[in-house]
Amino acid sequence: MTPPYSDDPDEPTRICFFDFYFDPPYTERIAVFECKDVGDGPTSRGLHHFQLRTPTIEALLELYRTLKDSGHLPVDVSNHGPGTSFYYRDPDGNKLELSSLNFSSRERMREFMATDEFKSNPNGFPLDPERLAAGVRAGGNLSELIWER
């Protein structure tokens, strides 16, 4: 897949996904991103980021609350379509992605990934974690709240 061009060196120029096992909530996937800032050279970081997946979107939001209470806030929160992700920096500056799947089946996820919406914007859209938390406290369905922009 080739995302739209971006001047941001952190944005991937090409993406490839390999699914090894997909039976929610247990999934195994390797994603290979070609980014301008990864590779040989003085500004290279080598590893773009590492992802850990929670079994449910509710568990992801609970992890956010726990980390927030400990003084750790995400540097970015996004609904990427197939999954929702909270990105953090560790003390060494490495990026860590905590995520959850947005779909309960491989078929539904593949249907979404075949849409023009996903193909034209594989990065998805930003989310406000406090809006999600407030929506849940008000009785909202988190699986629906993550799709609201």
OpenMM code with the backbone's topology and positions (N, CA, C; nanometers):
from openmm import Vec3, app, unit

residues = "MET THR PRO PRO TYR SER ASP ASP PRO ASP GLU PRO THR ARG ILE CYS PHE PHE ASP PHE TYR PHE ASP PRO PRO TYR THR GLU ARG ILE ALA VAL PHE GLU CYS LYS ASP VAL GLY ASP GLY PRO THR SER ARG GLY LEU HIS HIS PHE GLN LEU ARG THR PRO THR ILE GLU ALA LEU LEU GLU LEU TYR ARG THR LEU LYS ASP SER GLY HIS LEU PRO VAL ASP VAL SER ASN HIS GLY PRO GLY THR SER PHE TYR TYR ARG ASP PRO ASP GLY ASN LYS LEU GLU LEU SER SER LEU ASN PHE SER SER ARG GLU ARG MET ARG GLU PHE MET ALA THR ASP GLU PHE LYS SER ASN PRO ASN GLY PHE PRO LEU ASP PRO GLU ARG LEU ALA ALA GLY VAL ARG ALA GLY GLY ASN LEU SER GLU LEU ILE TRP GLU ARG".split()
positions = [
    Vec3(0.0839, -0.1149, 0.0000),
    Vec3(0.0000, 0.0000, 0.0000),
    Vec3(0.0896, 0.1228, 0.0000),
    Vec3(0.0527, 0.2247, -0.0732),
    Vec3(0.1280, 0.3485, -0.0783),
    Vec3(0.0392, 0.4622, -0.0293),
    Vec3(0.0685, 0.5184, 0.0897),
    Vec3(-0.0104, 0.6297, 0.1414),
    Vec3(0.0131, 0.7560, 0.0602),
    Vec3(-0.0720, 0.8572, 0.0763),
    Vec3(-0.0489, 0.9848, 0.0086),
    Vec3(0.0846, 1.0450, 0.0521),
    Vec3(0.1464, 1.1232, -0.0370),
    Vec3(0.2760, 1.1844, -0.0085),
    Vec3(0.2654, 1.2805, 0.1087),
    Vec3(0.3687, 1.2830, 0.1910),
    Vec3(0.3776, 1.3756, 0.3033),
    Vec3(0.5202, 1.4250, 0.3155),
    Vec3(0.5382, 1.5519, 0.3506),
    Vec3(0.6714, 1.6066, 0.3769),
    Vec3(0.7244, 1.5649, 0.5131),
    Vec3(0.6370, 1.5106, 0.5980),
    Vec3(0.6759, 1.4687, 0.7329),
    Vec3(0.7627, 1.3434, 0.7232),
    Vec3(0.8887, 1.3494, 0.7692),
    Vec3(0.9767, 1.2316, 0.7581),
    Vec3(0.9299, 1.1137, 0.8431),
    Vec3(0.8372, 1.1374, 0.9365),
    Vec3(0.7857, 1.0312, 1.0222),
    Vec3(0.6708, 0.9544, 0.9553),
    Vec3(0.6149, 1.0079, 0.8483),
    Vec3(0.5044, 0.9429, 0.7772),
    Vec3(0.5580, 0.8339, 0.6853),
    Vec3(0.4954, 0.7166, 0.6863),
    Vec3(0.5438, 0.6088, 0.5988),
    Vec3(0.5202, 0.6399, 0.4515),
    Vec3(0.6152, 0.5962, 0.3668),
    Vec3(0.5994, 0.6124, 0.2231),
    Vec3(0.5451, 0.4849, 0.1591),
    Vec3(0.5669, 0.3713, 0.2259),
    Vec3(0.5081, 0.2440, 0.1832),
    Vec3(0.4818, 0.1601, 0.3072),
    Vec3(0.3758, 0.0774, 0.3004),
    Vec3(0.3367, -0.0059, 0.4141),
    Vec3(0.3012, -0.1453, 0.3637),
    Vec3(0.3414, -0.2461, 0.4380),
    Vec3(0.3046, -0.3835, 0.4069),
    Vec3(0.2689, -0.4536, 0.5375),
    Vec3(0.1557, -0.5261, 0.5397),
    Vec3(0.1115, -0.5979, 0.6579),
    Vec3(0.1162, -0.7484, 0.6328),
    Vec3(0.1630, -0.8227, 0.7328),
    Vec3(0.1640, -0.9681, 0.7287),
    Vec3(0.0875, -1.0184, 0.8506),
    Vec3(-0.0253, -1.0819, 0.8292),
    Vec3(-0.1021, -1.1411, 0.9388),
    Vec3(-0.0625, -1.2874, 0.9521),
    Vec3(-0.0213, -1.3275, 1.0714),
    Vec3(0.0166, -1.4652, 1.0970),
    Vec3(-0.0929, -1.5419, 1.1681),
    Vec3(-0.1693, -1.4695, 1.2478),
    Vec3(-0.2767, -1.5327, 1.3230),
    Vec3(-0.3786, -1.4247, 1.3522),
    Vec3(-0.5046, -1.4547, 1.3301),
    Vec3(-0.6072, -1.3541, 1.3537),
    Vec3(-0.7302, -1.4217, 1.4108),
    Vec3(-0.7390, -1.4246, 1.5394),
    Vec3(-0.8553, -1.4753, 1.6085),
    Vec3(-0.8736, -1.3870, 1.7307),
    Vec3(-0.9443, -1.2720, 1.7123),
    Vec3(-0.9533, -1.1745, 1.8209),
    Vec3(-0.9918, -1.2396, 1.9518),
    Vec3(-0.9346, -1.1944, 2.0611),
    Vec3(-0.8462, -1.0778, 2.0696),
    Vec3(-0.6988, -1.1109, 2.0471),
    Vec3(-0.6662, -1.2335, 2.0097),
    Vec3(-0.5265, -1.2729, 1.9927),
    Vec3(-0.4883, -1.2609, 1.8463),
    Vec3(-0.4014, -1.1675, 1.8185),
    Vec3(-0.3597, -1.1452, 1.6800),
    Vec3(-0.2082, -1.1334, 1.6748),
    Vec3(-0.1529, -1.1708, 1.5626),
    Vec3(-0.0104, -1.1533, 1.5384),
    Vec3(0.0059, -1.0931, 1.4007),
    Vec3(0.0704, -0.9786, 1.3958),
    Vec3(0.0890, -0.9088, 1.2688),
    Vec3(0.2255, -0.8424, 1.2701),
    Vec3(0.2907, -0.8449, 1.1570),
    Vec3(0.4105, -0.7651, 1.1372),
    Vec3(0.3761, -0.6612, 1.0330),
    Vec3(0.4058, -0.5366, 1.0647),
    Vec3(0.3858, -0.4272, 0.9701),
    Vec3(0.5226, -0.3708, 0.9354),
    Vec3(0.5515, -0.3618, 0.8082),
    Vec3(0.6774, -0.3066, 0.7618),
    Vec3(0.6470, -0.1715, 0.6982),
    Vec3(0.7078, -0.0668, 0.7551),
    Vec3(0.6889, 0.0697, 0.7064),
    Vec3(0.8195, 0.1177, 0.6451),
    Vec3(0.8113, 0.1832, 0.5324),
    Vec3(0.9275, 0.2523, 0.4789),
    Vec3(0.9085, 0.3994, 0.5127),
    Vec3(0.9978, 0.4512, 0.5990),
    Vec3(0.9896, 0.5904, 0.6428),
    Vec3(1.1204, 0.6602, 0.6100),
    Vec3(1.1113, 0.7889, 0.5828),
    Vec3(1.2297, 0.8645, 0.5462),
    Vec3(1.3309, 0.8724, 0.6600),
    Vec3(1.2837, 0.8628, 0.7860),
    Vec3(1.3734, 0.8813, 0.8995),
    Vec3(1.4306, 0.7506, 0.9541),
    Vec3(1.4030, 0.6377, 0.8896),
    Vec3(1.4524, 0.5090, 0.9375),
    Vec3(1.5501, 0.4526, 0.8346),
    Vec3(1.6669, 0.4139, 0.8791),
    Vec3(1.7675, 0.3594, 0.7887),
    Vec3(1.9032, 0.4183, 0.8201),
    Vec3(1.9955, 0.4099, 0.7250),
    Vec3(2.1295, 0.4650, 0.7440),
    Vec3(2.1245, 0.6171, 0.7438),
    Vec3(2.2116, 0.6771, 0.8198),
    Vec3(2.2219, 0.8227, 0.8180),
    Vec3(2.2205, 0.8820, 0.9571),
    Vec3(2.2579, 1.0100, 0.9665),
    Vec3(2.2726, 1.0742, 1.0973),
    Vec3(2.1407, 1.0956, 1.1720),
    Vec3(2.0279, 1.0976, 1.1040),
    Vec3(1.9001, 1.1205, 1.1726),
    Vec3(1.8198, 0.9931, 1.1897),
    Vec3(1.8774, 0.8802, 1.1548),
    Vec3(1.8053, 0.7537, 1.1615),
    Vec3(1.7847, 0.7085, 1.3050),
    Vec3(1.6641, 0.6575, 1.3320),
    Vec3(1.6370, 0.5978, 1.4620),
    Vec3(1.6407, 0.4459, 1.4530),
    Vec3(1.6309, 0.3903, 1.3343),
    Vec3(1.6347, 0.2452, 1.3164),
    Vec3(1.5000, 0.1804, 1.3395),
    Vec3(1.4480, 0.1863, 1.4599),
    Vec3(1.3172, 0.1301, 1.4923),
    Vec3(1.2171, 0.2442, 1.4997),
    Vec3(1.1142, 0.2381, 1.4185),
    Vec3(1.0133, 0.3429, 1.4192),
    Vec3(0.9302, 0.3363, 1.5466),
    Vec3(0.8694, 0.2200, 1.5743),
    Vec3(0.7957, 0.2019, 1.6995),
    Vec3(0.7644, 0.0546, 1.7217),
    Vec3(0.7221, 0.0256, 1.8418),
    Vec3(0.6863, -0.1102, 1.8798),
    Vec3(0.5420, -0.1074, 1.9281),
    Vec3(0.4630, -0.2068, 1.8888),
    Vec3(0.3217, -0.2101, 1.9228),
    Vec3(0.2900, -0.3254, 2.0182),
    Vec3(0.2084, -0.2951, 2.1174),
    Vec3(0.1516, -0.3961, 2.2060),
    Vec3(0.0003, -0.3818, 2.1978),
    Vec3(-0.0691, -0.4941, 2.1842),
    Vec3(-0.2136, -0.4905, 2.1640),
    Vec3(-0.2874, -0.5364, 2.2886),
    Vec3(-0.3928, -0.4655, 2.3232),
    Vec3(-0.4811, -0.5046, 2.4324),
    Vec3(-0.5935, -0.5904, 2.3745),
    Vec3(-0.6580, -0.6724, 2.4582),
    Vec3(-0.7617, -0.7622, 2.4051),
    Vec3(-0.8911, -0.6917, 2.3634),
    Vec3(-0.9178, -0.5727, 2.4195),
    Vec3(-1.0417, -0.5003, 2.3852),
    Vec3(-1.0145, -0.3506, 2.3854),
    Vec3(-1.1026, -0.2768, 2.3213),
    Vec3(-1.0921, -0.1305, 2.3223),
    Vec3(-1.1148, -0.0773, 2.4635),
    Vec3(-1.1996, -0.1453, 2.5393),
    Vec3(-1.2234, -0.1051, 2.6784),
    Vec3(-1.0971, -0.1207, 2.7627),
    Vec3(-1.0229, -0.2294, 2.7414),
    Vec3(-0.8970, -0.2505, 2.8126),
    Vec3(-0.7949, -0.1435, 2.7755),
    Vec3(-0.7961, -0.1004, 2.6494),
    Vec3(-0.7050, 0.0050, 2.6053),
    Vec3(-0.7356, 0.1359, 2.6772),
    Vec3(-0.8630, 0.1712, 2.6877),
    Vec3(-0.9004, 0.2942, 2.7570),
    Vec3(-0.8679, 0.2852, 2.9064),
    Vec3(-0.8858, 0.1682, 2.9654),
    Vec3(-0.8509, 0.1499, 3.1065),
    Vec3(-0.6997, 0.1639, 3.1269),
    Vec3(-0.6205, 0.1127, 3.0334),
    Vec3(-0.4748, 0.1276, 3.0404),
    Vec3(-0.4375, 0.2754, 3.0296),
    Vec3(-0.5049, 0.3492, 2.9418),
    Vec3(-0.4825, 0.4939, 2.9303),
    Vec3(-0.5066, 0.5612, 3.0651),
    Vec3(-0.6192, 0.5277, 3.1300),
    Vec3(-0.6517, 0.5894, 3.2597),
    Vec3(-0.5438, 0.5578, 3.3641),
    Vec3(-0.4981, 0.4331, 3.3672),
    Vec3(-0.3951, 0.3927, 3.4626),
    Vec3(-0.2655, 0.4688, 3.4384),
    Vec3(-0.2241, 0.4777, 3.3122),
    Vec3(-0.1009, 0.5496, 3.2791),
    Vec3(-0.1149, 0.6984, 3.3079),
    Vec3(-0.2316, 0.7557, 3.2777),
    Vec3(-0.2552, 0.8972, 3.3056),
    Vec3(-0.2443, 0.9232, 3.4553),
    Vec3(-0.3038, 0.8371, 3.5365),
    Vec3(-0.2972, 0.8523, 3.6819),
    Vec3(-0.1537, 0.8438, 3.7339),
    Vec3(-0.0661, 0.7795, 3.6569),
    Vec3(0.0756, 0.7679, 3.6940),
    Vec3(0.1597, 0.8801, 3.6334),
    Vec3(0.0936, 0.9730, 3.5637),
    Vec3(0.1648, 1.0861, 3.5049),
    Vec3(0.2145, 1.0660, 3.3638),
    Vec3(0.1686, 0.9613, 3.2963),
    Vec3(0.2129, 0.9331, 3.1594),
    Vec3(0.0978, 0.9585, 3.0615),
    Vec3(0.1180, 1.0551, 2.9734),
    Vec3(0.0168, 1.0881, 2.8742),
    Vec3(0.0639, 1.0483, 2.7345),
    Vec3(-0.0283, 1.0101, 2.6485),
    Vec3(0.0117, 0.9743, 2.5118),
    Vec3(0.0555, 1.0983, 2.4341),
    Vec3(0.1460, 1.0762, 2.3386),
    Vec3(0.1883, 1.1844, 2.2493),
    Vec3(0.0971, 1.1914, 2.1270),
    Vec3(0.0184, 1.0859, 2.1042),
    Vec3(-0.0743, 1.0820, 1.9911),
    Vec3(-0.1766, 0.9729, 2.0190),
    Vec3(-0.2999, 0.9954, 1.9740),
    Vec3(-0.4066, 0.8960, 1.9832),
    Vec3(-0.4795, 0.8988, 1.8505),
    Vec3(-0.4952, 0.7827, 1.7871),
    Vec3(-0.5565, 0.7780, 1.6543),
    Vec3(-0.6437, 0.6546, 1.6353),
    Vec3(-0.7476, 0.6729, 1.5556),
    Vec3(-0.8243, 0.5610, 1.5017),
    Vec3(-0.7681, 0.5394, 1.3620),
    Vec3(-0.6948, 0.4304, 1.3419),
    Vec3(-0.6328, 0.4007, 1.2124),
    Vec3(-0.7263, 0.3215, 1.1217),
    Vec3(-0.8454, 0.2934, 1.1671),
    Vec3(-0.9381, 0.2109, 1.0906),
    Vec3(-0.9394, 0.0702, 1.1464),
    Vec3(-0.8399, -0.0124, 1.1121),
    Vec3(-0.8359, -0.1479, 1.1663),
    Vec3(-0.8189, -0.1502, 1.3176),
    Vec3(-0.7530, -0.0489, 1.3709),
    Vec3(-0.7295, -0.0447, 1.5149),
    Vec3(-0.7228, 0.0971, 1.5666),
    Vec3(-0.7333, 0.1096, 1.6982),
    Vec3(-0.7172, 0.2376, 1.7659),
    Vec3(-0.5878, 0.2303, 1.8451),
    Vec3(-0.5095, 0.3387, 1.8412),
    Vec3(-0.3758, 0.3373, 1.9000),
    Vec3(-0.3488, 0.4589, 1.9866),
    Vec3(-0.2837, 0.4326, 2.0987),
    Vec3(-0.2333, 0.5361, 2.1883),
    Vec3(-0.0807, 0.5249, 2.1839),
    Vec3(-0.0130, 0.6336, 2.1472),
    Vec3(0.1327, 0.6319, 2.1330),
    Vec3(0.1978, 0.7046, 2.2508),
    Vec3(0.3016, 0.6436, 2.3056),
    Vec3(0.3757, 0.6991, 2.4184),
    Vec3(0.5236, 0.7008, 2.3834),
    Vec3(0.6005, 0.7832, 2.4551),
    Vec3(0.7474, 0.7830, 2.4446),
    Vec3(0.8027, 0.7251, 2.5746),
    Vec3(0.8991, 0.6353, 2.5606),
    Vec3(0.9645, 0.5834, 2.6803),
    Vec3(1.0752, 0.6813, 2.7220),
    Vec3(1.1411, 0.6577, 2.8360),
    Vec3(1.2442, 0.7524, 2.8817),
    Vec3(1.3587, 0.7736, 2.7834),
    Vec3(1.3832, 0.6775, 2.6939),
    Vec3(1.4891, 0.6923, 2.5938),
    Vec3(1.4403, 0.7584, 2.4654),
    Vec3(1.3107, 0.7936, 2.4593),
    Vec3(1.2564, 0.8577, 2.3403),
    Vec3(1.2000, 0.7614, 2.2379),
    Vec3(1.2038, 0.6313, 2.2658),
    Vec3(1.1449, 0.5344, 2.1726),
    Vec3(0.9931, 0.5450, 2.1771),
    Vec3(0.9302, 0.5194, 2.0644),
    Vec3(0.7847, 0.5265, 2.0577),
    Vec3(0.7248, 0.3882, 2.0825),
    Vec3(0.6230, 0.3843, 2.1676),
    Vec3(0.5504, 0.2627, 2.2001),
    Vec3(0.4044, 0.2842, 2.1645),
    Vec3(0.3479, 0.1903, 2.0915),
    Vec3(0.2074, 0.1967, 2.0512),
    Vec3(0.1280, 0.0934, 2.1305),
    Vec3(0.0292, 0.1405, 2.2041),
    Vec3(-0.0657, 0.0523, 2.2711),
    Vec3(-0.1929, 0.0587, 2.1889),
    Vec3(-0.2461, -0.0577, 2.1480),
    Vec3(-0.3569, -0.0549, 2.0535),
    Vec3(-0.4589, -0.1637, 2.0810),
    Vec3(-0.5706, -0.1512, 2.0110),
    Vec3(-0.6770, -0.2502, 2.0148),
    Vec3(-0.7407, -0.2574, 1.8766),
    Vec3(-0.7885, -0.3738, 1.8419),
    Vec3(-0.8593, -0.3887, 1.7142),
    Vec3(-0.9938, -0.3185, 1.7193),
    Vec3(-1.0364, -0.2656, 1.6052),
    Vec3(-1.1687, -0.2028, 1.5939),
    Vec3(-1.2740, -0.2982, 1.5381),
    Vec3(-1.2313, -0.4143, 1.4912),
    Vec3(-1.3239, -0.5094, 1.4301),
    Vec3(-1.3131, -0.6440, 1.4991),
    Vec3(-1.4236, -0.7155, 1.5051),
    Vec3(-1.4251, -0.8443, 1.5751),
    Vec3(-1.3970, -0.9626, 1.4831),
    Vec3(-1.3815, -0.9368, 1.3535),
    Vec3(-1.3515, -1.0465, 1.2615),
    Vec3(-1.2559, -0.9986, 1.1528),
    Vec3(-1.1810, -1.0918, 1.1001),
    Vec3(-1.0893, -1.0627, 0.9901),
    Vec3(-1.1664, -1.0126, 0.8676),
    Vec3(-1.2813, -1.0719, 0.8424),
    Vec3(-1.3610, -1.0339, 0.7251),
    Vec3(-1.4039, -0.8876, 0.7317),
    Vec3(-1.4530, -0.8437, 0.8476),
    Vec3(-1.4965, -0.7042, 0.8620),
    Vec3(-1.3779, -0.6090, 0.8485),
    Vec3(-1.2635, -0.6471, 0.9047),
    Vec3(-1.1451, -0.5629, 0.8936),
    Vec3(-1.0997, -0.5541, 0.7477),
    Vec3(-1.0964, -0.6661, 0.6778),
    Vec3(-1.0546, -0.6650, 0.5372),
    Vec3(-1.1511, -0.5839, 0.4508),
    Vec3(-1.2805, -0.5938, 0.4803),
    Vec3(-1.3786, -0.5123, 0.4068),
    Vec3(-1.3470, -0.3642, 0.4239),
    Vec3(-1.3180, -0.3242, 0.5481),
    Vec3(-1.2856, -0.1835, 0.5726),
    Vec3(-1.1564, -0.1439, 0.5022),
    Vec3(-1.0547, -0.2314, 0.5075),
    Vec3(-0.9263, -0.1978, 0.4455),
    Vec3(-0.9343, -0.1906, 0.2928),
    Vec3(-1.0409, -0.2455, 0.2347),
    Vec3(-1.0605, -0.2386, 0.0901),
    Vec3(-1.1345, -0.1116, 0.0475),
    Vec3(-1.1810, -0.0318, 0.1432),
    Vec3(-1.2574, 0.0882, 0.1088),
    Vec3(-1.1658, 0.2004, 0.0618),
    Vec3(-1.2219, 0.2904, -0.0170),
    Vec3(-1.1478, 0.4077, -0.0608),
    Vec3(-1.1106, 0.4954, 0.0589),
    Vec3(-1.1976, 0.4987, 0.1605),
    Vec3(-1.1699, 0.5780, 0.2804),
    Vec3(-1.0377, 0.5357, 0.3435),
    Vec3(-1.0168, 0.4053, 0.3607),
    Vec3(-0.8935, 0.3577, 0.4213),
    Vec3(-0.7756, 0.3743, 0.3260),
    Vec3(-0.7925, 0.3389, 0.1990),
    Vec3(-0.6825, 0.3475, 0.1031),
    Vec3(-0.6315, 0.4903, 0.0876),
    Vec3(-0.7224, 0.5884, 0.0961),
    Vec3(-0.6808, 0.7273, 0.0788),
    Vec3(-0.6250, 0.7868, 0.2079),
    Vec3(-0.6488, 0.7211, 0.3214),
    Vec3(-0.6007, 0.7745, 0.4486),
    Vec3(-0.5743, 0.6609, 0.5470),
    Vec3(-0.4677, 0.5815, 0.5259),
    Vec3(-0.4397, 0.4690, 0.6164),
    Vec3(-0.3977, 0.5133, 0.7566),
    Vec3(-0.3647, 0.6411, 0.7730),
    Vec3(-0.3298, 0.6905, 0.9060),
    Vec3(-0.4523, 0.7144, 0.9921),
    Vec3(-0.5701, 0.7251, 0.9311),
    Vec3(-0.6919, 0.7458, 1.0077),
    Vec3(-0.7055, 0.8882, 1.0555),
    Vec3(-0.7611, 0.9038, 1.1759),
    Vec3(-0.7866, 1.0378, 1.2280),
    Vec3(-0.7582, 1.0408, 1.3775),
    Vec3(-0.7226, 1.1609, 1.4269),
    Vec3(-0.6897, 1.1719, 1.5693),
    Vec3(-0.8130, 1.1568, 1.6578),
    Vec3(-0.7888, 1.1092, 1.7789),
    Vec3(-0.8936, 1.0965, 1.8795),
    Vec3(-0.8509, 1.1696, 2.0056),
    Vec3(-0.9485, 1.2188, 2.0794),
    Vec3(-0.9243, 1.2797, 2.2090),
    Vec3(-0.9582, 1.1761, 2.3156),
    Vec3(-0.8579, 1.1246, 2.3869),
    Vec3(-0.8866, 1.0202, 2.4847),
    Vec3(-0.9789, 1.0667, 2.5968),
    Vec3(-0.9737, 1.1947, 2.6310),
    Vec3(-1.0633, 1.2458, 2.7352),
    Vec3(-1.2083, 1.2475, 2.6872),
    Vec3(-1.2290, 1.2741, 2.5583),
    Vec3(-1.3644, 1.2673, 2.5026),
    Vec3(-1.4157, 1.1242, 2.5081),
    Vec3(-1.3293, 1.0283, 2.4775),
    Vec3(-1.3693, 0.8876, 2.4846),
    Vec3(-1.4057, 0.8497, 2.6276),
    Vec3(-1.3213, 0.8877, 2.7235),
    Vec3(-1.3464, 0.8544, 2.8640),
    Vec3(-1.4762, 0.9190, 2.9125),
    Vec3(-1.4980, 1.0447, 2.8757),
    Vec3(-1.6207, 1.1136, 2.9165),
    Vec3(-1.7431, 1.0487, 2.8519),
    Vec3(-1.7308, 1.0084, 2.7273),
    Vec3(-1.8413, 0.9416, 2.6589),
    Vec3(-1.8798, 0.8109, 2.7252),
    Vec3(-1.7806, 0.7353, 2.7687),
    Vec3(-1.8070, 0.6088, 2.8378),
    Vec3(-1.8729, 0.6358, 2.9729),
    Vec3(-1.8205, 0.7371, 3.0463),
    Vec3(-1.8807, 0.7722, 3.1757),
    Vec3(-2.0266, 0.8137, 3.1588),
    Vec3(-2.0611, 0.8720, 3.0451),
    Vec3(-2.1984, 0.9167, 3.0179),
    Vec3(-2.2854, 0.8036, 2.9634),
    Vec3(-2.2287, 0.6825, 2.9543),
    Vec3(-2.3060, 0.5676, 2.9084),
    Vec3(-2.2916, 0.5356, 2.7612),
    Vec3(-2.1975, 0.6024, 2.6931),
    Vec3(-2.1762, 0.5766, 2.5512),
    Vec3(-2.1063, 0.4446, 2.5257),
    Vec3(-2.1213, 0.3964, 2.4036),
    Vec3(-2.0582, 0.2719, 2.3597),
    Vec3(-1.9225, 0.3061, 2.2998),
    Vec3(-1.8150, 0.2593, 2.3629),
    Vec3(-1.6802, 0.2925, 2.3190),
    Vec3(-1.6542, 0.2478, 2.1754),
    Vec3(-1.7106, 0.1344, 2.1356),
    Vec3(-1.6924, 0.0852, 1.9981),
    Vec3(-1.7545, 0.1789, 1.8952),
    Vec3(-1.8493, 0.2606, 1.9370),
    Vec3(-1.9079, 0.3621, 1.8487),
    Vec3(-1.8372, 0.4964, 1.8638),
    Vec3(-1.7982, 0.5302, 1.9870),
    Vec3(-1.7325, 0.6583, 2.0126),
    Vec3(-1.6020, 0.6738, 1.9353),
    Vec3(-1.5301, 0.5625, 1.9135),
    Vec3(-1.4011, 0.5733, 1.8437),
    Vec3(-1.4161, 0.6120, 1.6965),
    Vec3(-1.5371, 0.6034, 1.6416),
    Vec3(-1.5592, 0.6398, 1.5013),
    Vec3(-1.6068, 0.7835, 1.4859),
    Vec3(-1.6349, 0.8515, 1.5963),
    Vec3(-1.6791, 0.9907, 1.5894),
    Vec3(-1.5576, 1.0823, 1.5778),
    Vec3(-1.5686, 1.1744, 1.4847),
    Vec3(-1.4565, 1.2681, 1.4640),
    Vec3(-1.4815, 1.3985, 1.5355),
] * unit.nanometer
topology = app.Topology()
chain = topology.addChain("A")
for resn in residues:
    res = topology.addResidue(resn, chain)
    for name in ("N", "CA", "C"):
        topology.addAtom(name, app.Element.getBySymbol(name[0]), res)
